[in-house]
Amino acid sequence: SSGINAEWPLRPGMDLNKVQQIMDKFEMQTENLDVQANAIDQSMGAASTLTTPADQVDALMQQVADEHGLDITNVLAEAEAAPTHSITAPSSSVSAEQEDALTRRLAQLRN
């Protein structure tokens, strides 16, 4: 047993180093794509959270309350409007070490 996957047989004349380089490059590109997709998802999520008009949120809350037979008009009337300057994007569960690794990776992608 040579340790080579039988589903992908090597052909005579194939350069194993070149195959490994191609596979490594593919893996790196896939990881880069994952990092970029994650960054875009986080940015889009934060942007859409911060731009939803309050009247639409109130209308949705009222609709859900109506569907479940709840009366929230007094609660909404008593609630203070949230100051928009204090709204921030939700915190992620990414550790500082992971964040540093992602930052270095992004810098490499930009260069």
CORSUL-V855735 format. One record per pair of residues at least 24 apart in sequence whose ideal C-beta (glycine too) atoms are under 6 Angstrom apart, sorted by sequence separation. I is the first residue (numbers start at 1). GAP is how many residues later the second one is. D is the distance in Angstrom with one decimal. If there is no record, write none. Layout:
<<I;GAP;D> <I;GAP;D>>
//
This chain:
<<50;37;5.8> <46;43;3.5> <35;70;5.6> <32;77;5.8>>
//
